[in-house]
Amino acid sequence: MPYTITKRTSKDNNIESNNKLLIMKNTIKLPQSQQDIIVKALQAYQATLRTLTDDQLLYLYDEDYDVEYTDFDITTLTKMFEDKDVDVRIELDQEVHDSFAIRNGVDFPEYV
């Protein structure tokens, strides 16, 4: 089932340390079609990053920015999203899920 709600217990800093607050979490397995969109975006970003000059990189990022690390991370992320045996999941609190549209101006997708 790609859409599940799991219950997790978390300590709430506003109440006594021995009390627990039940936090509802939504866990969504990202469909491969959406993973493919991310792969294409990562590939476009990587191709663009590889064509930037040092001056352009310095303009976009601070001087401590290491393009080689970012390039490696993009390659790794791309491979994870491409791999059909890797389940990519998104987890968010019920409160975040419920306020997503208000905070972002777009509805959170319905997964069935």
PDB file as gemmi writes it, atoms N, CA and C in Angstrom:
CRYST1    1.000    1.000    1.000  90.00  90.00  90.00 P 1                      
ATOM      1  N   MET A   1       0.852  -1.169   0.000  1.00  0.00           N  
ATOM      2  CA  MET A   1       0.000   0.000   0.000  1.00  0.00           C  
ATOM      3  C   MET A   1       0.898   1.232   0.000  1.00  0.00           C  
ATOM      4  N   PRO A   2       0.816   2.107  -1.001  1.00  0.00           N  
ATOM      5  CA  PRO A   2       1.724   3.230  -1.104  1.00  0.00           C  
ATOM      6  C   PRO A   2       1.474   4.343  -0.102  1.00  0.00           C  
ATOM      7  N   TYR A   3       0.304   4.399   0.510  1.00  0.00           N  
ATOM      8  CA  TYR A   3      -0.003   5.477   1.440  1.00  0.00           C  
ATOM      9  C   TYR A   3      -0.376   4.867   2.776  1.00  0.00           C  
ATOM     10  N   THR A   4       0.400   5.155   3.792  1.00  0.00           N  
ATOM     11  CA  THR A   4       0.104   4.636   5.120  1.00  0.00           C  
ATOM     12  C   THR A   4       0.239   5.759   6.128  1.00  0.00           C  
ATOM     13  N   ILE A   5      -0.511   5.638   7.188  1.00  0.00           N  
ATOM     14  CA  ILE A   5      -0.368   6.557   8.315  1.00  0.00           C  
ATOM     15  C   ILE A   5       0.192   5.740   9.466  1.00  0.00           C  
ATOM     16  N   THR A   6       1.313   6.179   9.980  1.00  0.00           N  
ATOM     17  CA  THR A   6       1.922   5.476  11.101  1.00  0.00           C  
ATOM     18  C   THR A   6       1.860   6.364  12.324  1.00  0.00           C  
ATOM     19  N   LYS A   7       1.677   5.753  13.469  1.00  0.00           N  
ATOM     20  CA  LYS A   7       1.666   6.493  14.724  1.00  0.00           C  
ATOM     21  C   LYS A   7       3.041   6.382  15.361  1.00  0.00           C  
ATOM     22  N   ARG A   8       3.580   7.514  15.741  1.00  0.00           N  
ATOM     23  CA  ARG A   8       4.880   7.536  16.395  1.00  0.00           C  
ATOM     24  C   ARG A   8       4.761   8.358  17.668  1.00  0.00           C  
ATOM     25  N   THR A   9       5.521   7.986  18.641  1.00  0.00           N  
ATOM     26  CA  THR A   9       5.506   8.704  19.903  1.00  0.00           C  
ATOM     27  C   THR A   9       6.745   9.583  19.982  1.00  0.00           C  
ATOM     28  N   SER A  10       6.552  10.796  20.413  1.00  0.00           N  
ATOM     29  CA  SER A  10       7.658  11.735  20.511  1.00  0.00           C  
ATOM     30  C   SER A  10       7.520  12.529  21.798  1.00  0.00           C  
ATOM     31  N   LYS A  11       8.648  12.842  22.422  1.00  0.00           N  
ATOM     32  CA  LYS A  11       8.602  13.672  23.627  1.00  0.00           C  
ATOM     33  C   LYS A  11       8.288  15.105  23.239  1.00  0.00           C  
ATOM     34  N   ASP A  12       7.410  15.713  24.003  1.00  0.00           N  
ATOM     35  CA  ASP A  12       7.068  17.110  23.766  1.00  0.00           C  
ATOM     36  C   ASP A  12       7.813  17.928  24.806  1.00  0.00           C  
ATOM     37  N   ASN A  13       8.611  18.882  24.359  1.00  0.00           N  
ATOM     38  CA  ASN A  13       9.424  19.691  25.269  1.00  0.00           C  
ATOM     39  C   ASN A  13       8.581  20.577  26.167  1.00  0.00           C  
ATOM     40  N   ASN A  14       7.310  20.773  25.834  1.00  0.00           N  
ATOM     41  CA  ASN A  14       6.464  21.669  26.616  1.00  0.00           C  
ATOM     42  C   ASN A  14       5.790  20.969  27.792  1.00  0.00           C  
ATOM     43  N   ILE A  15       5.907  19.661  27.892  1.00  0.00           N  
ATOM     44  CA  ILE A  15       5.277  18.935  28.989  1.00  0.00           C  
ATOM     45  C   ILE A  15       6.333  18.128  29.732  1.00  0.00           C  
ATOM     46  N   GLU A  16       5.952  17.536  30.828  1.00  0.00           N  
ATOM     47  CA  GLU A  16       6.902  16.795  31.638  1.00  0.00           C  
ATOM     48  C   GLU A  16       7.583  15.714  30.815  1.00  0.00           C  
ATOM     49  N   SER A  17       8.857  15.452  31.117  1.00  0.00           N  
ATOM     50  CA  SER A  17       9.664  14.545  30.309  1.00  0.00           C  
ATOM     51  C   SER A  17       9.139  13.107  30.302  1.00  0.00           C  
ATOM     52  N   ASN A  18       8.385  12.687  31.320  1.00  0.00           N  
ATOM     53  CA  ASN A  18       7.894  11.315  31.329  1.00  0.00           C  
ATOM     54  C   ASN A  18       6.571  11.167  30.567  1.00  0.00           C  
ATOM     55  N   ASN A  19       5.969  12.273  30.133  1.00  0.00           N  
ATOM     56  CA  ASN A  19       4.752  12.213  29.321  1.00  0.00           C  
ATOM     57  C   ASN A  19       5.129  12.110  27.854  1.00  0.00           C  
ATOM     58  N   LYS A  20       4.301  11.450  27.083  1.00  0.00           N  
ATOM     59  CA  LYS A  20       4.535  11.296  25.650  1.00  0.00           C  
ATOM     60  C   LYS A  20       3.383  11.932  24.883  1.00  0.00           C  
ATOM     61  N   LEU A  21       3.714  12.489  23.735  1.00  0.00           N  
ATOM     62  CA  LEU A  21       2.723  13.084  22.861  1.00  0.00           C  
ATOM     63  C   LEU A  21       2.619  12.202  21.622  1.00  0.00           C  
ATOM     64  N   LEU A  22       1.419  11.825  21.270  1.00  0.00           N  
ATOM     65  CA  LEU A  22       1.218  10.999  20.090  1.00  0.00           C  
ATOM     66  C   LEU A  22       1.165  11.909  18.866  1.00  0.00           C  
ATOM     67  N   ILE A  23       2.088  11.686  17.944  1.00  0.00           N  
ATOM     68  CA  ILE A  23       2.162  12.486  16.732  1.00  0.00           C  
ATOM     69  C   ILE A  23       1.812  11.583  15.552  1.00  0.00           C  
ATOM     70  N   MET A  24       0.801  11.984  14.791  1.00  0.00           N  
ATOM     71  CA  MET A  24       0.435  11.233  13.604  1.00  0.00           C  
ATOM     72  C   MET A  24       1.385  11.616  12.477  1.00  0.00           C  
ATOM     73  N   LYS A  25       1.912  10.612  11.793  1.00  0.00           N  
ATOM     74  CA  LYS A  25       2.815  10.832  10.670  1.00  0.00           C  
ATOM     75  C   LYS A  25       2.214  10.224   9.424  1.00  0.00           C  
ATOM     76  N   ASN A  26       2.341  10.919   8.317  1.00  0.00           N  
ATOM     77  CA  ASN A  26       1.973  10.381   7.019  1.00  0.00           C  
ATOM     78  C   ASN A  26       3.249   9.924   6.335  1.00  0.00           C  
ATOM     79  N   THR A  27       3.274   8.681   5.889  1.00  0.00           N  
ATOM     80  CA  THR A  27       4.408   8.158   5.149  1.00  0.00           C  
ATOM     81  C   THR A  27       3.926   7.791   3.756  1.00  0.00           C  
ATOM     82  N   ILE A  28       4.555   8.377   2.754  1.00  0.00           N  
ATOM     83  CA  ILE A  28       4.139   8.185   1.374  1.00  0.00           C  
ATOM     84  C   ILE A  28       5.300   7.612   0.589  1.00  0.00           C  
ATOM     85  N   LYS A  29       5.054   6.519  -0.121  1.00  0.00           N  
ATOM     86  CA  LYS A  29       6.044   5.977  -1.047  1.00  0.00           C  
ATOM     87  C   LYS A  29       5.903   6.761  -2.335  1.00  0.00           C  
ATOM     88  N   LEU A  30       6.956   7.450  -2.717  1.00  0.00           N  
ATOM     89  CA  LEU A  30       6.918   8.296  -3.898  1.00  0.00           C  
ATOM     90  C   LEU A  30       6.807   7.424  -5.149  1.00  0.00           C  
ATOM     91  N   PRO A  31       5.783   7.649  -5.971  1.00  0.00           N  
ATOM     92  CA  PRO A  31       5.617   6.843  -7.186  1.00  0.00           C  
ATOM     93  C   PRO A  31       6.808   7.020  -8.138  1.00  0.00           C  
ATOM     94  N   GLN A  32       7.105   5.974  -8.907  1.00  0.00           N  
ATOM     95  CA  GLN A  32       8.243   6.016  -9.821  1.00  0.00           C  
ATOM     96  C   GLN A  32       8.109   7.162 -10.829  1.00  0.00           C  
ATOM     97  N   SER A  33       6.884   7.467 -11.255  1.00  0.00           N  
ATOM     98  CA  SER A  33       6.705   8.562 -12.221  1.00  0.00           C  
ATOM     99  C   SER A  33       7.191   9.892 -11.639  1.00  0.00           C  
ATOM    100  N   GLN A  34       6.981  10.106 -10.349  1.00  0.00           N  
ATOM    101  CA  GLN A  34       7.461  11.332  -9.712  1.00  0.00           C  
ATOM    102  C   GLN A  34       8.963  11.260  -9.447  1.00  0.00           C  
ATOM    103  N   GLN A  35       9.463  10.066  -9.165  1.00  0.00           N  
ATOM    104  CA  GLN A  35      10.905   9.897  -9.014  1.00  0.00           C  
ATOM    105  C   GLN A  35      11.608  10.218 -10.333  1.00  0.00           C  
ATOM    106  N   ASP A  36      10.986   9.821 -11.454  1.00  0.00           N  
ATOM    107  CA  ASP A  36      11.568  10.091 -12.769  1.00  0.00           C  
ATOM    108  C   ASP A  36      11.660  11.592 -13.045  1.00  0.00           C  
ATOM    109  N   ILE A  37      10.673  12.354 -12.577  1.00  0.00           N  
ATOM    110  CA  ILE A  37      10.716  13.811 -12.717  1.00  0.00           C  
ATOM    111  C   ILE A  37      11.915  14.372 -11.953  1.00  0.00           C  
ATOM    112  N   ILE A  38      12.131  13.861 -10.761  1.00  0.00           N  
ATOM    113  CA  ILE A  38      13.267  14.322  -9.948  1.00  0.00           C  
ATOM    114  C   ILE A  38      14.587  13.975 -10.629  1.00  0.00           C  
ATOM    115  N   VAL A  39      14.670  12.786 -11.229  1.00  0.00           N  
ATOM    116  CA  VAL A  39      15.885  12.376 -11.941  1.00  0.00           C  
ATOM    117  C   VAL A  39      16.179  13.359 -13.072  1.00  0.00           C  
ATOM    118  N   LYS A  40      15.167  13.695 -13.856  1.00  0.00           N  
ATOM    119  CA  LYS A  40      15.366  14.634 -14.969  1.00  0.00           C  
ATOM    120  C   LYS A  40      15.807  16.008 -14.466  1.00  0.00           C  
ATOM    121  N   ALA A  41      15.221  16.460 -13.372  1.00  0.00           N  
ATOM    122  CA  ALA A  41      15.599  17.753 -12.795  1.00  0.00           C  
ATOM    123  C   ALA A  41      17.038  17.719 -12.283  1.00  0.00           C  
ATOM    124  N   LEU A  42      17.409  16.635 -11.620  1.00  0.00           N  
ATOM    125  CA  LEU A  42      18.785  16.498 -11.129  1.00  0.00           C  
ATOM    126  C   LEU A  42      19.776  16.469 -12.287  1.00  0.00           C  
ATOM    127  N   GLN A  43      19.431  15.758 -13.353  1.00  0.00           N  
ATOM    128  CA  GLN A  43      20.323  15.686 -14.505  1.00  0.00           C  
ATOM    129  C   GLN A  43      20.488  17.059 -15.160  1.00  0.00           C  
ATOM    130  N   ALA A  44      19.405  17.812 -15.256  1.00  0.00           N  
ATOM    131  CA  ALA A  44      19.482  19.161 -15.834  1.00  0.00           C  
ATOM    132  C   ALA A  44      20.341  20.069 -14.949  1.00  0.00           C  
ATOM    133  N   TYR A  45      20.145  19.971 -13.640  1.00  0.00           N  
ATOM    134  CA  TYR A  45      20.933  20.768 -12.703  1.00  0.00           C  
ATOM    135  C   TYR A  45      22.415  20.409 -12.810  1.00  0.00           C  
ATOM    136  N   GLN A  46      22.709  19.117 -12.879  1.00  0.00           N  
ATOM    137  CA  GLN A  46      24.094  18.673 -12.964  1.00  0.00           C  
ATOM    138  C   GLN A  46      24.747  19.142 -14.272  1.00  0.00           C  
ATOM    139  N   ALA A  47      24.028  19.036 -15.365  1.00  0.00           N  
ATOM    140  CA  ALA A  47      24.570  19.485 -16.653  1.00  0.00           C  
ATOM    141  C   ALA A  47      24.866  20.987 -16.620  1.00  0.00           C  
ATOM    142  N   THR A  48      23.962  21.750 -16.037  1.00  0.00           N  
ATOM    143  CA  THR A  48      24.164  23.201 -15.924  1.00  0.00           C  
ATOM    144  C   THR A  48      25.340  23.512 -15.015  1.00  0.00           C  
ATOM    145  N   LEU A  49      25.398  22.846 -13.891  1.00  0.00           N  
ATOM    146  CA  LEU A  49      26.476  23.075 -12.923  1.00  0.00           C  
ATOM    147  C   LEU A  49      27.846  22.812 -13.547  1.00  0.00           C  
ATOM    148  N   ARG A  50      27.921  21.782 -14.395  1.00  0.00           N  
ATOM    149  CA  ARG A  50      29.195  21.419 -15.025  1.00  0.00           C  
ATOM    150  C   ARG A  50      29.640  22.436 -16.070  1.00  0.00           C  
ATOM    151  N   THR A  51      28.738  23.285 -16.534  1.00  0.00           N  
ATOM    152  CA  THR A  51      29.104  24.273 -17.563  1.00  0.00           C  
ATOM    153  C   THR A  51      29.432  25.642 -16.980  1.00  0.00           C  
ATOM    154  N   LEU A  52      29.192  25.850 -15.698  1.00  0.00           N  
ATOM    155  CA  LEU A  52      29.432  27.157 -15.085  1.00  0.00           C  
ATOM    156  C   LEU A  52      30.923  27.416 -14.898  1.00  0.00           C  
ATOM    157  N   THR A  53      31.307  28.646 -15.104  1.00  0.00           N  
ATOM    158  CA  THR A  53      32.692  29.049 -14.861  1.00  0.00           C  
ATOM    159  C   THR A  53      32.883  29.284 -13.366  1.00  0.00           C  
ATOM    160  N   ASP A  54      34.134  29.422 -12.967  1.00  0.00           N  
ATOM    161  CA  ASP A  54      34.423  29.698 -11.557  1.00  0.00           C  
ATOM    162  C   ASP A  54      33.786  31.012 -11.106  1.00  0.00           C  
ATOM    163  N   ASP A  55      33.808  32.020 -11.969  1.00  0.00           N  
ATOM    164  CA  ASP A  55      33.199  33.315 -11.624  1.00  0.00           C  
ATOM    165  C   ASP A  55      31.692  33.179 -11.437  1.00  0.00           C  
ATOM    166  N   GLN A  56      31.047  32.411 -12.303  1.00  0.00           N  
ATOM    167  CA  GLN A  56      29.603  32.198 -12.181  1.00  0.00           C  
ATOM    168  C   GLN A  56      29.281  31.429 -10.905  1.00  0.00           C  
ATOM    169  N   LEU A  57      30.086  30.425 -10.586  1.00  0.00           N  
ATOM    170  CA  LEU A  57      29.872  29.664  -9.353  1.00  0.00           C  
ATOM    171  C   LEU A  57      30.033  30.562  -8.135  1.00  0.00           C  
ATOM    172  N   LEU A  58      31.043  31.423  -8.158  1.00  0.00           N  
ATOM    173  CA  LEU A  58      31.277  32.331  -7.035  1.00  0.00           C  
ATOM    174  C   LEU A  58      30.119  33.316  -6.883  1.00  0.00           C  
ATOM    175  N   TYR A  59      29.530  33.727  -7.997  1.00  0.00           N  
ATOM    176  CA  TYR A  59      28.376  34.622  -7.950  1.00  0.00           C  
ATOM    177  C   TYR A  59      27.160  33.924  -7.335  1.00  0.00           C  
ATOM    178  N   LEU A  60      26.961  32.653  -7.678  1.00  0.00           N  
ATOM    179  CA  LEU A  60      25.792  31.905  -7.201  1.00  0.00           C  
ATOM    180  C   LEU A  60      25.965  31.346  -5.791  1.00  0.00           C  
ATOM    181  N   TYR A  61      27.177  30.971  -5.455  1.00  0.00           N  
ATOM    182  CA  TYR A  61      27.439  30.305  -4.181  1.00  0.00           C  
ATOM    183  C   TYR A  61      28.558  31.031  -3.450  1.00  0.00           C  
ATOM    184  N   ASP A  62      28.760  30.687  -2.188  1.00  0.00           N  
ATOM    185  CA  ASP A  62      29.857  31.331  -1.465  1.00  0.00           C  
ATOM    186  C   ASP A  62      31.189  30.685  -1.851  1.00  0.00           C  
ATOM    187  N   GLU A  63      32.258  31.279  -1.376  1.00  0.00           N  
ATOM    188  CA  GLU A  63      33.593  30.823  -1.773  1.00  0.00           C  
ATOM    189  C   GLU A  63      33.941  29.435  -1.245  1.00  0.00           C  
ATOM    190  N   ASP A  64      33.236  28.943  -0.229  1.00  0.00           N  
ATOM    191  CA  ASP A  64      33.506  27.614   0.321  1.00  0.00           C  
ATOM    192  C   ASP A  64      32.762  26.509  -0.434  1.00  0.00           C  
ATOM    193  N   TYR A  65      31.978  26.889  -1.434  1.00  0.00           N  
ATOM    194  CA  TYR A  65      31.191  25.923  -2.192  1.00  0.00           C  
ATOM    195  C   TYR A  65      32.117  25.002  -2.984  1.00  0.00           C  
ATOM    196  N   ASP A  66      31.898  23.700  -2.872  1.00  0.00           N  
ATOM    197  CA  ASP A  66      32.719  22.730  -3.589  1.00  0.00           C  
ATOM    198  C   ASP A  66      31.864  22.009  -4.618  1.00  0.00           C  
ATOM    199  N   VAL A  67      32.025  22.381  -5.863  1.00  0.00           N  
ATOM    200  CA  VAL A  67      31.197  21.848  -6.940  1.00  0.00           C  
ATOM    201  C   VAL A  67      31.389  20.334  -7.107  1.00  0.00           C  
ATOM    202  N   GLU A  68      32.570  19.823  -6.792  1.00  0.00           N  
ATOM    203  CA  GLU A  68      32.811  18.383  -6.945  1.00  0.00           C  
ATOM    204  C   GLU A  68      31.956  17.573  -5.974  1.00  0.00           C  
ATOM    205  N   TYR A  69      31.798  18.064  -4.755  1.00  0.00           N  
ATOM    206  CA  TYR A  69      30.941  17.364  -3.785  1.00  0.00           C  
ATOM    207  C   TYR A  69      29.485  17.386  -4.234  1.00  0.00           C  
ATOM    208  N   THR A  70      29.047  18.528  -4.715  1.00  0.00           N  
ATOM    209  CA  THR A  70      27.671  18.642  -5.205  1.00  0.00           C  
ATOM    210  C   THR A  70      27.458  17.735  -6.406  1.00  0.00           C  
ATOM    211  N   ASP A  71      28.401  17.692  -7.315  1.00  0.00           N  
ATOM    212  CA  ASP A  71      28.304  16.829  -8.484  1.00  0.00           C  
ATOM    213  C   ASP A  71      28.188  15.365  -8.058  1.00  0.00           C  
ATOM    214  N   PHE A  72      28.998  14.973  -7.099  1.00  0.00           N  
ATOM    215  CA  PHE A  72      28.932  13.595  -6.586  1.00  0.00           C  
ATOM    216  C   PHE A  72      27.578  13.322  -5.933  1.00  0.00           C  
ATOM    217  N   ASP A  73      27.110  14.260  -5.122  1.00  0.00           N  
ATOM    218  CA  ASP A  73      25.810  14.088  -4.460  1.00  0.00           C  
ATOM    219  C   ASP A  73      24.673  13.977  -5.479  1.00  0.00           C  
ATOM    220  N   ILE A  74      24.737  14.781  -6.535  1.00  0.00           N  
ATOM    221  CA  ILE A  74      23.705  14.710  -7.569  1.00  0.00           C  
ATOM    222  C   ILE A  74      23.733  13.344  -8.249  1.00  0.00           C  
ATOM    223  N   THR A  75      24.926  12.849  -8.546  1.00  0.00           N  
ATOM    224  CA  THR A  75      25.049  11.530  -9.167  1.00  0.00           C  
ATOM    225  C   THR A  75      24.467  10.453  -8.257  1.00  0.00           C  
ATOM    226  N   THR A  76      24.779  10.512  -6.977  1.00  0.00           N  
ATOM    227  CA  THR A  76      24.276   9.528  -6.020  1.00  0.00           C  
ATOM    228  C   THR A  76      22.755   9.601  -5.899  1.00  0.00           C  
ATOM    229  N   LEU A  77      22.229  10.812  -5.761  1.00  0.00           N  
ATOM    230  CA  LEU A  77      20.777  10.973  -5.666  1.00  0.00           C  
ATOM    231  C   LEU A  77      20.079  10.473  -6.931  1.00  0.00           C  
ATOM    232  N   THR A  78      20.651  10.791  -8.080  1.00  0.00           N  
ATOM    233  CA  THR A  78      20.066  10.339  -9.339  1.00  0.00           C  
ATOM    234  C   THR A  78      19.983   8.820  -9.372  1.00  0.00           C  
ATOM    235  N   LYS A  79      21.032   8.156  -8.982  1.00  0.00           N  
ATOM    236  CA  LYS A  79      21.049   6.688  -8.994  1.00  0.00           C  
ATOM    237  C   LYS A  79      20.044   6.113  -8.002  1.00  0.00           C  
ATOM    238  N   MET A  80      19.890   6.751  -6.839  1.00  0.00           N  
ATOM    239  CA  MET A  80      18.904   6.266  -5.870  1.00  0.00           C  
ATOM    240  C   MET A  80      17.489   6.380  -6.427  1.00  0.00           C  
ATOM    241  N   PHE A  81      17.182   7.511  -7.066  1.00  0.00           N  
ATOM    242  CA  PHE A  81      15.843   7.713  -7.619  1.00  0.00           C  
ATOM    243  C   PHE A  81      15.590   6.847  -8.843  1.00  0.00           C  
ATOM    244  N   GLU A  82      16.636   6.493  -9.582  1.00  0.00           N  
ATOM    245  CA  GLU A  82      16.482   5.633 -10.760  1.00  0.00           C  
ATOM    246  C   GLU A  82      16.304   4.166 -10.395  1.00  0.00           C  
ATOM    247  N   ASP A  83      16.885   3.754  -9.279  1.00  0.00           N  
ATOM    248  CA  ASP A  83      16.885   2.340  -8.882  1.00  0.00           C  
ATOM    249  C   ASP A  83      15.480   1.894  -8.492  1.00  0.00           C  
ATOM    250  N   LYS A  84      14.930   0.970  -9.232  1.00  0.00           N  
ATOM    251  CA  LYS A  84      13.551   0.492  -9.000  1.00  0.00           C  
ATOM    252  C   LYS A  84      13.423  -0.295  -7.695  1.00  0.00           C  
ATOM    253  N   ASP A  85      14.551  -0.754  -7.154  1.00  0.00           N  
ATOM    254  CA  ASP A  85      14.514  -1.512  -5.900  1.00  0.00           C  
ATOM    255  C   ASP A  85      14.639  -0.635  -4.663  1.00  0.00           C  
ATOM    256  N   VAL A  86      14.810   0.660  -4.861  1.00  0.00           N  
ATOM    257  CA  VAL A  86      14.903   1.603  -3.735  1.00  0.00           C  
ATOM    258  C   VAL A  86      13.548   2.276  -3.555  1.00  0.00           C  
ATOM    259  N   ASP A  87      12.984   2.148  -2.369  1.00  0.00           N  
ATOM    260  CA  ASP A  87      11.732   2.830  -2.043  1.00  0.00           C  
ATOM    261  C   ASP A  87      12.059   4.207  -1.488  1.00  0.00           C  
ATOM    262  N   VAL A  88      11.597   5.222  -2.177  1.00  0.00           N  
ATOM    263  CA  VAL A  88      11.785   6.596  -1.710  1.00  0.00           C  
ATOM    264  C   VAL A  88      10.503   6.995  -0.997  1.00  0.00           C  
ATOM    265  N   ARG A  89      10.622   7.381   0.253  1.00  0.00           N  
ATOM    266  CA  ARG A  89       9.454   7.712   1.060  1.00  0.00           C  
ATOM    267  C   ARG A  89       9.565   9.131   1.594  1.00  0.00           C  
ATOM    268  N   ILE A  90       8.416   9.742   1.715  1.00  0.00           N  
ATOM    269  CA  ILE A  90       8.311  11.075   2.312  1.00  0.00           C  
ATOM    270  C   ILE A  90       7.494  10.916   3.582  1.00  0.00           C  
ATOM    271  N   GLU A  91       7.991  11.481   4.659  1.00  0.00           N  
ATOM    272  CA  GLU A  91       7.272  11.395   5.930  1.00  0.00           C  
ATOM    273  C   GLU A  91       7.041  12.808   6.452  1.00  0.00           C  
ATOM    274  N   LEU A  92       5.794  13.070   6.842  1.00  0.00           N  
ATOM    275  CA  LEU A  92       5.474  14.373   7.395  1.00  0.00           C  
ATOM    276  C   LEU A  92       4.404  14.232   8.457  1.00  0.00           C  
ATOM    277  N   ASP A  93       4.482  15.114   9.436  1.00  0.00           N  
ATOM    278  CA  ASP A  93       3.481  15.140  10.495  1.00  0.00           C  
ATOM    279  C   ASP A  93       2.111  15.449   9.899  1.00  0.00           C  
ATOM    280  N   GLN A  94       1.072  14.969  10.555  1.00  0.00           N  
ATOM    281  CA  GLN A  94      -0.297  15.225  10.103  1.00  0.00           C  
ATOM    282  C   GLN A  94      -0.560  16.727  10.017  1.00  0.00           C  
ATOM    283  N   GLU A  95      -0.047  17.477  10.970  1.00  0.00           N  
ATOM    284  CA  GLU A  95      -0.236  18.935  10.976  1.00  0.00           C  
ATOM    285  C   GLU A  95       0.390  19.578   9.737  1.00  0.00           C  
ATOM    286  N   VAL A  96       1.580  19.113   9.361  1.00  0.00           N  
ATOM    287  CA  VAL A  96       2.248  19.629   8.164  1.00  0.00           C  
ATOM    288  C   VAL A  96       1.442  19.264   6.920  1.00  0.00           C  
ATOM    289  N   HIS A  97       0.958  18.027   6.878  1.00  0.00           N  
ATOM    290  CA  HIS A  97       0.133  17.576   5.758  1.00  0.00           C  
ATOM    291  C   HIS A  97      -1.116  18.436   5.623  1.00  0.00           C  
ATOM    292  N   ASP A  98      -1.774  18.682   6.744  1.00  0.00           N  
ATOM    293  CA  ASP A  98      -3.030  19.435   6.735  1.00  0.00           C  
ATOM    294  C   ASP A  98      -2.841  20.900   6.350  1.00  0.00           C  
ATOM    295  N   SER A  99      -1.677  21.466   6.635  1.00  0.00           N  
ATOM    296  CA  SER A  99      -1.438  22.885   6.338  1.00  0.00           C  
ATOM    297  C   SER A  99      -0.600  23.081   5.080  1.00  0.00           C  
ATOM    298  N   PHE A 100      -0.320  22.013   4.359  1.00  0.00           N  
ATOM    299  CA  PHE A 100       0.564  22.078   3.187  1.00  0.00           C  
ATOM    300  C   PHE A 100       0.077  23.095   2.156  1.00  0.00           C  
ATOM    301  N   ALA A 101      -1.199  23.037   1.789  1.00  0.00           N  
ATOM    302  CA  ALA A 101      -1.737  23.930   0.760  1.00  0.00           C  
ATOM    303  C   ALA A 101      -1.665  25.391   1.196  1.00  0.00           C  
ATOM    304  N   ILE A 102      -1.941  25.648   2.440  1.00  0.00           N  
ATOM    305  CA  ILE A 102      -1.894  27.018   2.957  1.00  0.00           C  
ATOM    306  C   ILE A 102      -0.456  27.547   2.921  1.00  0.00           C  
ATOM    307  N   ARG A 103       0.481  26.705   3.313  1.00  0.00           N  
ATOM    308  CA  ARG A 103       1.875  27.135   3.393  1.00  0.00           C  
ATOM    309  C   ARG A 103       2.567  27.211   2.033  1.00  0.00           C  
ATOM    310  N   ASN A 104       2.103  26.410   1.062  1.00  0.00           N  
ATOM    311  CA  ASN A 104       2.818  26.303  -0.205  1.00  0.00           C  
ATOM    312  C   ASN A 104       2.026  26.733  -1.439  1.00  0.00           C  
ATOM    313  N   GLY A 105       0.754  27.014  -1.285  1.00  0.00           N  
ATOM    314  CA  GLY A 105      -0.047  27.469  -2.413  1.00  0.00           C  
ATOM    315  C   GLY A 105      -0.401  26.394  -3.422  1.00  0.00           C  
ATOM    316  N   VAL A 106      -0.221  25.150  -3.050  1.00  0.00           N  
ATOM    317  CA  VAL A 106      -0.559  24.015  -3.916  1.00  0.00           C  
ATOM    318  C   VAL A 106      -0.976  22.857  -3.020  1.00  0.00           C  
ATOM    319  N   ASP A 107      -1.969  22.094  -3.473  1.00  0.00           N  
ATOM    320  CA  ASP A 107      -2.448  20.962  -2.668  1.00  0.00           C  
ATOM    321  C   ASP A 107      -1.402  19.868  -2.602  1.00  0.00           C  
ATOM    322  N   PHE A 108      -1.358  19.175  -1.464  1.00  0.00           N  
ATOM    323  CA  PHE A 108      -0.505  17.994  -1.346  1.00  0.00           C  
ATOM    324  C   PHE A 108      -1.150  16.890  -2.176  1.00  0.00           C  
ATOM    325  N   PRO A 109      -0.377  16.166  -2.979  1.00  0.00           N  
ATOM    326  CA  PRO A 109      -0.975  15.135  -3.843  1.00  0.00           C  
ATOM    327  C   PRO A 109      -1.710  14.065  -3.053  1.00  0.00           C  
ATOM    328  N   GLU A 110      -2.771  13.554  -3.639  1.00  0.00           N  
ATOM    329  CA  GLU A 110      -3.507  12.432  -3.048  1.00  0.00           C  
ATOM    330  C   GLU A 110      -2.915  11.139  -3.605  1.00  0.00           C  
ATOM    331  N   TYR A 111      -2.428  10.297  -2.744  1.00  0.00           N  
ATOM    332  CA  TYR A 111      -1.874   9.005  -3.144  1.00  0.00           C  
ATOM    333  C   TYR A 111      -2.865   7.934  -2.739  1.00  0.00           C  
ATOM    334  N   VAL A 112      -3.164   7.040  -3.666  1.00  0.00           N  
ATOM    335  CA  VAL A 112      -4.097   5.945  -3.364  1.00  0.00           C  
ATOM    336  C   VAL A 112      -3.446   4.618  -3.612  1.00  0.00           C  
TER     337      VAL A 112                                                      
END                                                                             
